[in-house]
Amino acid sequence: MYRDIISNEIITVLMVVGLAIIATAKLVAPQRFNDFIYVLGNSKYLKIYTRDQKFLDKFDALLFTNLVISASIFCYLAFRCVTQTKDISVNLLFKLFFGIGSFVLIKVLVERLVASLFELDKLIDQYLFQKISYKNYLGLLLLPINAILVYSVDPTLPVFFTIIGLLLIVNISGVITTFKTHQNTIKGNLFYFILYLCALEIAPYIVLYKVFVW
């Protein structure tokens, strides 16, 4: 059982780990990392690396790990703000880390399974790659945001809602880009794609919301 610590040391350590992971990703694939930095306003990264994607990709795995760490810290800071507590529960931080990581990984595996059943492997693989790329990009954005929330700005609910709104805009812009890229293929499989979205994009978050509200 982890004990509560009245300090930001564990959060600092996790942010340094996230920074080290990003630096490792840049060392592993410097050109790919440079292209990835501009993924939000340039489709070059998606066009080039979608063709070379692998089921287990070292570069994506590193950025995904940073995403989980950064998202866990952000969720924990929001939790502290809502509950008005100053203590840091290491136990809760690790639960958030494993919970967020497990949720995303299980969701991706189920999506691949369903895509295989509906024979949409190629379309869904490209869609998942682009979706994961934008989520990993959010991980990069969350790293400095978390640092500001911990060491500079006194976090309040309006601040968190503003940040969440901006992150949603980034994510939605990525989804729109993906739909535009594959609009012809999606139109040809519209029924299955809508079924896929309802079952695996909307339903899991509704279930997750119900679990927390319950």
Residue frames as a rotation matrix with the C-alpha (Angstrom) as fourth column:
MET 1
0.582 0.813 0.000 0.00
0.813 -0.582 0.000 0.00
0.000 0.000 -1.000 0.00
TYR 2
-0.347 -0.700 0.625 1.43
0.671 -0.650 -0.355 3.34
0.655 0.296 0.695 -1.01
ARG 3
-0.067 0.299 -0.952 1.38
0.881 -0.429 -0.197 6.15
-0.468 -0.852 -0.235 1.52
ASP 4
0.791 0.408 0.456 0.33
0.569 -0.764 -0.304 9.70
0.224 0.500 -0.836 0.77
ILE 5
-0.273 -0.926 -0.261 3.11
0.941 -0.314 0.129 12.24
-0.202 -0.211 0.957 0.38
ILE 6
0.781 0.479 -0.401 2.65
0.415 -0.878 -0.239 15.96
-0.466 0.021 -0.884 0.75
SER 7
-0.225 -0.883 -0.413 5.05
-0.126 -0.394 0.911 16.86
-0.966 0.257 -0.022 -2.04
ASN 8
0.741 0.425 -0.520 5.21
-0.541 -0.082 -0.837 17.25
-0.398 0.902 0.169 -5.81
GLU 9
-0.243 -0.967 0.075 8.33
-0.731 0.234 0.641 15.08
-0.638 0.101 -0.764 -6.06
ILE 10
-0.325 0.145 0.934 6.58
0.327 0.945 -0.033 12.04
-0.887 0.294 -0.355 -7.57
ILE 11
0.776 0.625 0.082 4.88
0.332 -0.295 -0.896 14.23
-0.536 0.723 -0.436 -10.19
THR 12
0.493 -0.695 -0.524 8.24
-0.763 -0.635 0.125 15.85
-0.419 0.338 -0.843 -11.00
VAL 13
-0.462 -0.680 0.569 9.82
-0.353 0.730 0.585 12.41
-0.813 0.069 -0.578 -11.40
LEU 14
0.088 0.598 0.797 7.01
0.593 0.612 -0.524 11.26
-0.801 0.518 -0.300 -13.72
MET 15
0.914 0.238 -0.328 7.33
-0.072 -0.702 -0.708 14.40
-0.399 0.671 -0.625 -15.86
VAL 16
0.046 -0.971 -0.235 11.10
-0.850 -0.162 0.501 13.89
-0.524 0.177 -0.833 -16.13
VAL 17
-0.431 -0.119 0.895 10.45
0.140 0.970 0.197 10.28
-0.892 0.210 -0.401 -17.17
GLY 18
0.596 0.734 0.325 8.00
0.497 -0.019 -0.868 11.54
-0.631 0.679 -0.376 -19.82
LEU 19
0.725 -0.408 -0.555 10.59
-0.589 -0.785 -0.192 14.04
-0.358 0.466 -0.809 -21.07
ALA 20
-0.339 -0.893 0.298 13.23
-0.612 0.449 0.651 11.30
-0.715 0.038 -0.698 -21.21
ILE 21
-0.075 0.412 0.908 10.85
0.475 0.816 -0.330 9.07
-0.877 0.406 -0.257 -23.19
ILE 22
0.902 0.408 -0.139 10.22
0.113 -0.535 -0.838 11.85
-0.416 0.740 -0.528 -25.72
ALA 23
0.315 -0.878 -0.360 13.98
-0.855 -0.428 0.294 12.42
-0.412 0.215 -0.885 -26.03
THR 24
-0.437 -0.430 0.790 14.45
-0.146 0.901 0.409 8.68
-0.887 0.064 -0.457 -26.61
ALA 25
0.447 0.692 0.567 11.79
0.539 0.297 -0.788 8.72
-0.714 0.658 -0.240 -29.34
LYS 26
0.867 -0.179 -0.465 13.66
-0.413 -0.780 -0.470 11.57
-0.279 0.599 -0.750 -31.04
LEU 27
-0.147 -0.985 0.092 16.93
-0.810 0.173 0.560 9.62
-0.568 0.008 -0.823 -30.84
VAL 28
-0.221 0.137 0.966 15.31
0.206 0.974 -0.091 6.44
-0.953 0.179 -0.243 -32.17
ALA 29
-0.030 0.299 0.954 13.76
0.996 0.087 0.004 8.16
-0.082 0.950 -0.301 -35.21
PRO 30
-0.543 -0.269 -0.796 14.91
0.414 -0.910 0.026 11.80
-0.731 -0.315 0.605 -35.52
GLN 31
-0.983 0.176 -0.049 13.38
-0.128 -0.469 0.874 12.46
0.131 0.866 0.483 -38.95
ARG 32
-0.343 0.905 -0.251 10.10
0.600 0.417 0.683 10.82
0.723 0.083 -0.686 -38.04
PHE 33
-0.134 0.260 -0.956 9.97
0.934 -0.290 -0.210 12.84
-0.332 -0.921 -0.204 -34.82
ASN 34
-0.832 -0.225 -0.508 10.53
0.083 -0.955 0.286 16.09
-0.549 0.195 0.813 -36.72
ASP 35
-0.794 0.608 -0.017 7.69
-0.038 -0.022 0.999 15.18
0.607 0.794 0.041 -39.09
PHE 36
-0.239 0.720 -0.651 5.50
0.859 0.469 0.204 14.18
0.452 -0.511 -0.731 -36.14
ILE 37
-0.664 -0.087 -0.743 5.89
0.563 -0.712 -0.420 17.59
-0.492 -0.697 0.521 -34.48
TYR 38
-0.807 0.319 -0.497 3.98
-0.495 -0.824 0.274 19.18
-0.323 0.468 0.823 -37.39
VAL 39
-0.873 0.464 0.149 1.30
0.486 0.811 0.325 16.48
0.030 0.356 -0.934 -37.69
LEU 40
-0.242 0.846 -0.475 -1.44
0.554 -0.281 -0.783 18.86
-0.796 -0.453 -0.401 -36.56
GLY 41
0.345 0.391 -0.853 -1.16
-0.332 -0.800 -0.500 21.20
-0.878 0.456 -0.146 -39.52
ASN 42
-0.160 -0.493 -0.855 0.52
-0.986 0.044 0.159 18.95
-0.041 0.869 -0.493 -42.06
SER 43
0.775 0.562 0.290 -0.59
-0.541 0.826 -0.158 15.56
-0.328 -0.034 0.944 -43.36
LYS 44
0.215 -0.785 -0.581 2.94
-0.803 0.196 -0.563 14.65
0.556 0.588 -0.588 -44.50
TYR 45
-0.618 -0.479 0.624 3.58
-0.774 0.509 -0.376 12.50
-0.137 -0.716 -0.685 -41.43
LEU 46
0.089 0.769 0.633 0.35
-0.475 0.591 -0.652 10.55
-0.875 -0.243 0.418 -41.85
LYS 47
0.805 0.232 -0.546 0.88
-0.589 0.205 -0.782 9.98
-0.069 0.951 0.302 -45.58
ILE 48
-0.005 -0.923 -0.384 4.45
-0.816 0.226 -0.532 8.76
0.578 0.311 -0.755 -45.17
TYR 49
-0.775 -0.510 0.374 4.27
-0.624 0.520 -0.584 6.63
0.103 -0.685 -0.721 -42.05
THR 50
0.241 0.901 0.361 0.83
-0.826 0.386 -0.410 5.07
-0.509 -0.200 0.837 -42.44
ARG 51
0.640 -0.027 -0.768 2.32
-0.607 0.595 -0.527 2.85
0.471 0.803 0.365 -45.14
ASP 52
-0.245 -0.882 -0.403 5.16
-0.289 0.463 -0.838 1.71
0.925 -0.088 -0.368 -42.85
GLN 53
0.094 0.330 0.939 3.11
-0.976 -0.155 0.152 1.11
0.196 -0.931 0.308 -39.71
LYS 54
-0.597 -0.283 -0.750 3.68
-0.106 0.955 -0.277 -2.03
0.795 -0.086 -0.600 -37.66
PHE 55
0.461 0.801 -0.383 1.56
0.281 0.277 0.919 -3.68
0.842 -0.531 -0.097 -35.00
LEU 56
0.697 -0.358 -0.622 4.36
0.627 -0.118 0.770 -3.14
-0.349 -0.926 0.142 -32.48
ASP 57
0.456 -0.488 0.744 6.11
0.455 -0.591 -0.666 0.12
0.765 0.642 -0.048 -33.32
LYS 58
-0.181 -0.639 -0.748 8.91
0.975 -0.015 -0.223 1.35
0.131 -0.769 0.625 -31.04
PHE 59
-0.895 -0.183 0.407 8.36
0.206 -0.978 0.014 5.03
0.396 0.097 0.913 -31.86
ASP 60
-0.076 0.959 0.273 4.60
-0.310 -0.283 0.908 4.92
0.948 -0.016 0.318 -31.25
ALA 61
0.395 0.194 -0.898 5.11
0.648 0.634 0.422 2.82
0.651 -0.749 0.125 -28.10
LEU 62
-0.602 -0.694 -0.395 7.44
0.784 -0.422 -0.455 5.44
0.149 -0.583 0.798 -26.60
LEU 63
-0.843 0.321 0.431 5.07
-0.239 -0.942 0.234 8.31
0.482 0.095 0.871 -27.35
PHE 64
0.172 0.940 -0.294 2.12
-0.045 0.305 0.951 6.28
0.984 -0.150 0.095 -26.09
THR 65
-0.001 -0.256 -0.967 3.92
0.918 0.384 -0.102 5.69
0.398 -0.887 0.235 -22.78
ASN 66
-0.942 -0.334 -0.046 4.45
0.330 -0.888 -0.321 9.44
0.067 -0.318 0.946 -22.44
LEU 67
-0.441 0.861 0.252 0.75
-0.321 -0.414 0.852 9.97
0.838 0.294 0.459 -23.27
VAL 68
0.326 0.585 -0.743 -0.34
0.455 0.592 0.665 7.63
0.829 -0.555 -0.073 -20.48
ILE 69
-0.377 -0.553 -0.743 2.03
0.923 -0.157 -0.352 9.27
0.078 -0.818 0.570 -17.97
SER 70
-0.981 -0.045 0.189 1.00
0.057 -0.997 0.057 12.81
0.186 0.066 0.980 -18.95
ALA 71
-0.203 0.979 0.028 -2.72
-0.232 -0.076 0.970 11.97
0.951 0.190 0.242 -19.03
SER 72
0.167 0.209 -0.964 -2.44
0.777 0.574 0.259 10.32
0.607 -0.792 -0.067 -15.60
ILE 73
-0.724 -0.498 -0.478 -0.80
0.685 -0.601 -0.412 13.41
-0.082 -0.625 0.776 -14.13
PHE 74
-0.848 0.433 0.304 -3.39
-0.249 -0.834 0.493 15.71
0.467 0.342 0.815 -15.70
CYS 75
0.094 0.922 -0.376 -6.31
0.076 0.370 0.926 13.59
0.993 -0.116 -0.035 -14.44
TYR 76
-0.034 -0.165 -0.986 -4.75
0.948 0.307 -0.084 13.49
0.317 -0.937 0.146 -10.99
LEU 77
-0.947 -0.312 -0.083 -4.27
0.323 -0.913 -0.249 17.28
0.002 -0.262 0.965 -10.91
ALA 78
-0.477 0.856 0.197 -7.93
-0.368 -0.399 0.840 17.66
0.798 0.328 0.506 -11.91
PHE 79
0.208 0.520 -0.829 -8.92
0.519 0.659 0.544 15.24
0.829 -0.544 -0.132 -9.14
ARG 80
-0.491 -0.487 -0.722 -6.95
0.871 -0.246 -0.426 17.27
0.030 -0.838 0.545 -6.58
CYS 81
-0.953 0.160 0.258 -8.62
-0.109 -0.974 0.201 20.44
0.284 0.163 0.945 -7.80
VAL 82
-0.115 0.986 -0.121 -12.13
-0.210 0.095 0.973 18.96
0.971 0.138 0.196 -7.51
THR 83
0.429 0.279 -0.859 -11.52
0.629 0.590 0.506 17.40
0.648 -0.757 0.077 -4.08
GLN 84
0.653 -0.213 0.727 -9.50
-0.409 -0.907 0.102 20.38
0.637 -0.363 -0.680 -2.79
THR 85
0.915 -0.403 -0.014 -6.76
0.256 0.554 0.792 18.11
-0.311 -0.728 0.610 -1.45
LYS 86
0.604 -0.775 -0.187 -3.06
-0.797 -0.577 -0.182 18.98
0.033 0.259 -0.965 -1.34
ASP 87
0.085 -0.562 0.822 -1.83
-0.454 0.713 0.534 15.48
-0.887 -0.419 -0.195 -0.59
ILE 88
-0.054 -0.168 -0.984 -0.39
-0.975 0.222 0.016 13.30
0.216 0.960 -0.176 -3.34
SER 89
0.473 0.277 0.837 -1.60
-0.481 0.876 -0.018 9.72
-0.738 -0.394 0.547 -3.37
VAL 90
-0.533 -0.755 -0.382 1.03
-0.779 0.263 0.569 7.66
-0.330 0.601 -0.728 -5.16
ASN 91
-0.646 0.375 0.665 -1.39
0.248 0.927 -0.282 4.75
-0.722 -0.017 -0.691 -5.10
LEU 92
0.440 0.889 -0.123 -4.00
0.224 -0.241 -0.944 6.73
-0.869 0.388 -0.306 -7.03
LEU 93
0.185 -0.466 -0.865 -1.41
-0.822 -0.555 0.123 7.98
-0.538 0.689 -0.486 -9.53
PHE 94
-0.834 -0.549 0.053 -0.39
-0.451 0.735 0.507 4.44
-0.318 0.399 -0.860 -10.38
LYS 95
-0.301 0.816 0.493 -4.01
0.463 0.577 -0.673 3.33
-0.833 0.026 -0.552 -10.58
LEU 96
0.573 0.469 -0.672 -4.66
-0.279 -0.659 -0.698 6.11
-0.771 0.588 -0.246 -13.10
PHE 97
-0.271 -0.784 -0.559 -1.57
-0.873 -0.044 0.485 5.11
-0.405 0.620 -0.672 -15.07
PHE 98
-0.932 -0.099 0.349 -2.55
-0.009 0.968 0.252 1.45
-0.362 0.232 -0.903 -15.35
GLY 99
-0.057 0.993 0.105 -6.24
0.398 0.119 -0.910 2.27
-0.916 -0.010 -0.402 -15.80
ILE 100
0.462 0.191 -0.866 -5.70
-0.552 -0.702 -0.449 4.71
-0.694 0.686 -0.219 -18.69
GLY 101
-0.508 -0.759 -0.406 -3.07
-0.817 0.276 0.506 2.51
-0.272 0.589 -0.761 -20.34
SER 102
-0.809 0.237 0.538 -5.19
0.199 0.971 -0.130 -0.64
-0.553 0.001 -0.833 -20.07
PHE 103
0.203 0.964 -0.171 -8.33
0.158 -0.204 -0.966 1.11
-0.966 0.169 -0.193 -21.32
VAL 104
0.306 -0.133 -0.943 -6.64
-0.814 -0.550 -0.187 2.45
-0.494 0.825 -0.276 -24.46
LEU 105
-0.720 -0.674 -0.165 -4.78
-0.668 0.608 0.430 -0.78
-0.190 0.420 -0.887 -25.26
ILE 106
-0.611 0.572 0.547 -7.83
0.330 0.812 -0.481 -3.01
-0.720 -0.113 -0.685 -24.77
LYS 107
0.376 0.787 -0.489 -9.91
-0.122 -0.481 -0.868 -0.61
-0.919 0.386 -0.085 -26.87
VAL 108
-0.032 -0.485 -0.874 -7.38
-0.953 -0.249 0.173 -0.73
-0.301 0.838 -0.454 -29.73
LEU 109
-0.916 -0.340 0.211 -7.19
-0.290 0.928 0.235 -4.54
-0.276 0.154 -0.949 -29.62
VAL 110
-0.234 0.917 0.324 -10.98
0.399 0.394 -0.828 -4.85
-0.886 -0.065 -0.458 -29.68
GLU 111
0.401 0.352 -0.846 -11.16
-0.517 -0.675 -0.526 -2.36
-0.756 0.648 -0.089 -32.56
ARG 112
-0.488 -0.665 -0.566 -8.69
-0.860 0.252 0.445 -4.45
-0.153 0.703 -0.694 -34.56
LEU 113
-0.849 0.227 0.477 -10.68
0.142 0.968 -0.208 -7.60
-0.508 -0.109 -0.854 -33.83
VAL 114
0.165 0.981 -0.099 -13.96
0.225 -0.135 -0.965 -6.03
-0.960 0.137 -0.243 -34.93
ALA 115
0.172 -0.190 -0.967 -12.29
-0.824 -0.565 -0.035 -4.60
-0.540 0.803 -0.253 -38.04
SER 116
-0.848 -0.525 -0.073 -11.12
-0.494 0.734 0.466 -8.09
-0.192 0.431 -0.882 -38.92
LEU 117
-0.525 0.731 0.436 -14.64
0.404 0.664 -0.629 -9.50
-0.749 -0.154 -0.644 -38.46
PHE 118
0.537 0.768 -0.350 -16.11
0.109 -0.474 -0.874 -6.83
-0.837 0.431 -0.338 -40.78
GLU 119
0.210 -0.579 0.788 -13.17
0.946 0.324 -0.014 -7.20
-0.247 0.749 0.615 -43.21
LEU 120
0.925 0.067 0.373 -12.21
0.162 -0.959 -0.230 -3.54
0.343 0.274 -0.899 -42.78
ASP 121
0.540 -0.755 -0.373 -8.64
0.773 0.269 0.574 -4.25
-0.333 -0.598 0.729 -41.70
LYS 122
-0.323 -0.745 0.584 -6.90
0.908 -0.418 -0.031 -1.87
0.267 0.520 0.811 -44.08
LEU 123
0.129 0.470 0.873 -9.27
0.195 -0.875 0.442 1.04
0.972 0.114 -0.205 -43.44
ILE 124
0.949 0.313 -0.036 -9.32
0.082 -0.136 0.987 0.60
0.304 -0.940 -0.155 -39.66
ASP 125
0.321 -0.911 -0.260 -5.54
0.931 0.255 0.260 0.09
-0.171 -0.326 0.930 -39.46
GLN 126
-0.437 -0.453 0.777 -5.04
0.649 -0.757 -0.076 3.45
0.623 0.472 0.625 -41.18
TYR 127
0.394 0.702 0.593 -7.73
-0.015 -0.641 0.768 5.05
0.919 -0.311 -0.242 -39.05
LEU 128
0.898 -0.078 -0.434 -6.20
0.438 0.270 0.857 3.70
0.050 -0.960 0.277 -35.84
PHE 129
-0.083 -0.996 0.043 -2.72
0.994 -0.086 -0.073 4.83
0.077 0.037 0.996 -36.83
GLN 130
-0.378 -0.020 0.926 -3.92
0.297 -0.950 0.101 8.36
0.877 0.313 0.365 -37.45
LYS 131
0.679 0.697 0.230 -6.05
-0.043 -0.275 0.960 8.40
0.733 -0.662 -0.157 -34.30
ILE 132
0.691 -0.494 -0.528 -3.17
0.718 0.383 0.581 7.12
-0.085 -0.781 0.619 -32.15
SER 133
-0.306 -0.833 0.462 -0.82
0.857 -0.452 -0.247 9.67
0.415 0.320 0.852 -33.74
TYR 134
-0.053 0.367 0.929 -3.09
-0.058 -0.930 0.364 12.54
0.997 -0.034 0.070 -32.70
LYS 135
0.922 0.359 -0.147 -3.50
0.095 0.160 0.983 11.10
0.376 -0.920 0.113 -29.21
ASN 136
0.288 -0.905 -0.313 0.29
0.957 0.262 0.123 10.82
-0.030 -0.335 0.942 -28.87
TYR 137
-0.367 -0.350 0.862 0.49
0.479 -0.865 -0.148 14.44
0.797 0.358 0.486 -29.98
LEU 138
0.596 0.644 0.479 -1.83
-0.166 -0.484 0.859 15.32
0.785 -0.592 -0.182 -27.09
GLY 139
0.752 -0.401 -0.524 0.71
0.659 0.489 0.572 13.60
0.027 -0.775 0.632 -24.82
LEU 140
-0.327 -0.891 0.317 3.37
0.870 -0.414 -0.267 16.04
0.369 0.188 0.910 -26.03
LEU 141
-0.145 0.357 0.923 1.08
-0.015 -0.933 0.358 18.99
0.989 0.038 0.141 -25.34
LEU 142
0.809 0.570 -0.141 0.16
0.095 0.109 0.989 17.72
0.580 -0.814 0.034 -21.87
LEU 143
0.180 -0.822 -0.541 3.78
0.930 0.321 -0.178 17.59
0.320 -0.471 0.822 -20.70
PRO 144
-0.797 -0.485 0.361 4.34
0.361 -0.861 -0.359 21.39
0.484 -0.156 0.861 -20.60
ILE 145
0.018 0.888 0.460 0.71
-0.292 -0.435 0.852 21.95
0.956 -0.149 0.252 -19.58
ASN 146
0.678 0.198 -0.708 1.21
0.505 0.574 0.645 19.74
0.534 -0.794 0.290 -16.52
ALA 147
-0.332 -0.894 -0.302 4.43
0.900 -0.204 -0.386 21.56
0.283 -0.399 0.872 -15.64
ILE 148
-0.659 0.157 0.735 2.61
-0.068 -0.986 0.150 24.91
0.749 0.049 0.661 -15.76
LEU 149
0.411 0.911 0.033 -0.25
-0.199 0.054 0.979 23.58
0.890 -0.409 0.203 -13.63
VAL 150
0.549 -0.250 -0.797 2.14
0.744 0.580 0.331 22.20
0.379 -0.776 0.504 -11.01
TYR 151
-0.194 -0.849 -0.491 4.73
0.966 -0.253 0.054 24.98
-0.170 -0.464 0.870 -10.78
SER 152
-0.926 -0.249 0.284 3.23
0.326 -0.906 0.268 28.17
0.190 0.341 0.921 -12.21
VAL 153
-0.475 0.834 0.281 -0.55
-0.494 -0.517 0.699 28.49
0.728 0.193 0.658 -12.39
ASP 154
-0.788 0.349 0.508 -2.90
-0.401 0.335 -0.853 27.82
-0.468 -0.875 -0.124 -9.50
PRO 155
-0.912 0.392 -0.121 -5.21
0.110 0.517 0.849 25.22
0.396 0.761 -0.515 -11.13
THR 156
-0.555 0.827 0.086 -8.94
-0.492 -0.244 -0.836 25.94
-0.671 -0.506 0.543 -10.95
LEU 157
-0.085 0.616 0.784 -11.92
0.456 0.723 -0.519 24.24
-0.886 0.313 -0.342 -12.57
PRO 158
0.829 0.384 -0.406 -12.27
-0.147 -0.552 -0.821 26.94
-0.539 0.740 -0.401 -15.29
VAL 159
-0.006 -0.920 -0.393 -8.59
-0.920 -0.149 0.364 26.43
-0.393 0.363 -0.845 -16.15
PHE 160
-0.654 -0.224 0.723 -9.07
-0.098 0.972 0.213 22.67
-0.750 0.068 -0.657 -16.46
PHE 161
0.345 0.860 0.375 -12.23
0.418 0.217 -0.882 23.07
-0.841 0.461 -0.285 -18.56
THR 162
0.669 -0.173 -0.723 -10.38
-0.595 -0.707 -0.381 25.47
-0.445 0.685 -0.576 -20.88
ILE 163
-0.430 -0.903 -0.021 -7.48
-0.787 0.363 0.499 23.04
-0.443 0.231 -0.866 -21.31
ILE 164
-0.438 0.349 0.829 -9.83
0.252 0.932 -0.259 20.10
-0.863 0.096 -0.496 -21.89
GLY 165
0.666 0.721 -0.189 -11.71
0.079 -0.321 -0.944 22.17
-0.741 0.614 -0.271 -24.49
LEU 166
0.325 -0.639 -0.697 -8.48
-0.893 -0.451 -0.003 22.97
-0.312 0.623 -0.717 -26.34
LEU 167
-0.683 -0.589 0.432 -7.38
-0.464 0.807 0.367 19.33
-0.564 0.050 -0.824 -26.24
LEU 168
0.002 0.785 0.620 -10.77
0.373 0.574 -0.729 18.24
-0.928 0.233 -0.291 -27.60
ILE 169
0.733 0.224 -0.643 -10.43
-0.411 -0.608 -0.680 20.73
-0.543 0.762 -0.353 -30.46
VAL 170
-0.251 -0.913 -0.322 -7.03
-0.922 0.123 0.368 19.25
-0.296 0.389 -0.872 -31.33
ASN 171
-0.694 -0.001 0.720 -8.43
-0.036 0.999 -0.034 15.71
-0.719 -0.049 -0.694 -31.20
ILE 172
0.367 0.915 0.165 -11.53
0.254 0.072 -0.965 16.58
-0.895 0.396 -0.206 -33.23
SER 173
0.478 -0.269 -0.836 -9.41
-0.777 -0.574 -0.259 18.30
-0.410 0.774 -0.483 -35.89
GLY 174
-0.650 -0.752 0.108 -7.44
-0.650 0.624 0.434 15.07
-0.393 0.212 -0.895 -36.16
VAL 175
-0.352 0.628 0.694 -10.62
0.322 0.777 -0.540 13.01
-0.879 0.033 -0.475 -36.58
ILE 176
0.653 0.610 -0.448 -11.88
-0.148 -0.477 -0.866 15.39
-0.743 0.632 -0.221 -39.29
THR 177
-0.013 -0.768 -0.641 -8.55
-0.952 -0.187 0.244 15.12
-0.307 0.613 -0.728 -41.13
THR 178
-0.779 -0.259 0.570 -8.80
-0.199 0.966 0.167 11.33
-0.594 0.017 -0.804 -40.97
PHE 179
0.120 0.920 0.374 -12.35
0.363 0.310 -0.879 11.34
-0.924 0.241 -0.297 -42.35
LYS 180
0.620 0.071 -0.782 -11.32
-0.563 -0.654 -0.505 13.66
-0.547 0.753 -0.366 -45.19
THR 181
-0.413 -0.889 -0.197 -8.37
-0.829 0.278 0.484 11.43
-0.376 0.363 -0.853 -46.07
HIS 182
-0.974 0.019 0.224 -10.49
0.064 0.978 0.196 8.29
-0.216 0.206 -0.955 -46.28
GLN 183
-0.372 0.910 -0.184 -13.87
-0.596 -0.386 -0.704 9.74
-0.712 -0.152 0.686 -47.23
ASN 184
-0.102 0.325 -0.940 -14.19
-0.942 0.274 0.197 7.69
0.321 0.905 0.278 -50.44
THR 185
-0.733 -0.233 -0.639 -13.41
-0.080 0.963 -0.259 4.42
0.676 -0.138 -0.724 -48.65
ILE 186
-0.909 0.417 0.016 -15.72
-0.016 0.004 -1.000 5.32
-0.417 -0.909 0.003 -45.77
LYS 187
-0.241 0.854 -0.460 -18.58
-0.905 -0.370 -0.212 6.10
-0.351 0.365 0.862 -48.17
GLY 188
-0.222 0.100 -0.970 -18.21
-0.675 0.702 0.227 2.64
0.703 0.705 -0.089 -49.68
ASN 189
-0.460 0.049 -0.887 -18.47
0.502 0.838 -0.214 1.01
0.733 -0.543 -0.410 -46.25
LEU 190
-0.482 0.230 0.845 -20.66
-0.449 -0.894 -0.013 3.61
0.752 -0.386 0.534 -44.56
PHE 191
0.596 0.803 -0.018 -23.00
-0.414 0.327 0.849 1.26
0.688 -0.498 0.527 -42.69
TYR 192
0.541 -0.453 -0.709 -20.18
0.660 0.751 0.023 -0.79
0.522 -0.480 0.705 -41.17
PHE 193
-0.524 -0.804 0.280 -18.16
0.467 -0.547 -0.695 2.30
0.712 -0.233 0.663 -40.34
ILE 194
-0.143 0.572 0.808 -21.09
-0.632 -0.681 0.370 3.94
0.762 -0.458 0.459 -38.52
LEU 195
0.825 0.424 -0.373 -21.67
-0.063 0.725 0.686 0.69
0.562 -0.543 0.624 -36.65
TYR 196
0.094 -0.905 -0.415 -17.98
0.779 0.327 -0.535 0.62
0.620 -0.273 0.736 -35.77
LEU 197
-0.587 -0.318 0.744 -18.06
-0.043 -0.906 -0.422 4.21
0.809 -0.280 0.518 -34.48
CYS 198
0.293 0.805 0.516 -21.14
-0.668 -0.214 0.712 3.64
0.684 -0.554 0.475 -32.32
ALA 199
0.874 0.104 -0.475 -19.85
0.149 0.872 0.465 0.39
0.462 -0.477 0.747 -30.85
LEU 200
0.367 -0.850 -0.377 -16.20
0.918 0.396 0.001 1.25
0.149 -0.347 0.926 -30.29
GLU 201
-0.577 -0.580 0.575 -15.85
0.474 -0.811 -0.342 5.02
0.665 0.076 0.743 -30.29
ILE 202
-0.228 0.591 0.774 -18.94
-0.547 -0.735 0.400 6.19
0.805 -0.333 0.491 -28.42
ALA 203
0.662 0.635 -0.399 -20.12
-0.096 0.600 0.794 3.23
0.743 -0.487 0.458 -26.31
PRO 204
0.040 -0.684 -0.728 -16.84
0.788 0.469 -0.398 2.69
0.614 -0.558 0.558 -24.32
TYR 205
-0.842 -0.385 0.379 -16.81
0.132 -0.827 -0.546 6.29
0.524 -0.409 0.747 -23.11
ILE 206
0.034 0.927 0.373 -20.49
-0.631 -0.270 0.728 6.14
0.775 -0.260 0.576 -22.14
VAL 207
0.620 0.124 -0.775 -19.78
0.340 0.847 0.408 2.97
0.707 -0.517 0.483 -20.14
LEU 208
-0.403 -0.868 -0.290 -16.73
0.734 -0.117 -0.669 4.62
0.547 -0.482 0.684 -18.54
TYR 209
-0.639 0.250 0.727 -18.81
-0.362 -0.932 0.002 7.68
0.678 -0.262 0.686 -17.63
LYS 210
0.450 0.890 -0.077 -21.51
-0.412 0.283 0.866 5.50
0.793 -0.358 0.494 -16.09
VAL 211
0.276 -0.439 -0.855 -18.90
0.683 0.715 -0.147 3.64
0.676 -0.544 0.497 -14.03
PHE 212
-0.767 -0.639 0.050 -17.51
0.444 -0.585 -0.678 6.86
0.463 -0.498 0.733 -12.55
VAL 213
-0.432 0.688 0.583 -20.94
-0.601 -0.702 0.383 8.44
0.672 -0.185 0.717 -12.00
TRP 214
0.462 0.642 -0.612 -22.27
-0.025 0.699 0.714 5.26
0.886 -0.315 0.339 -10.40
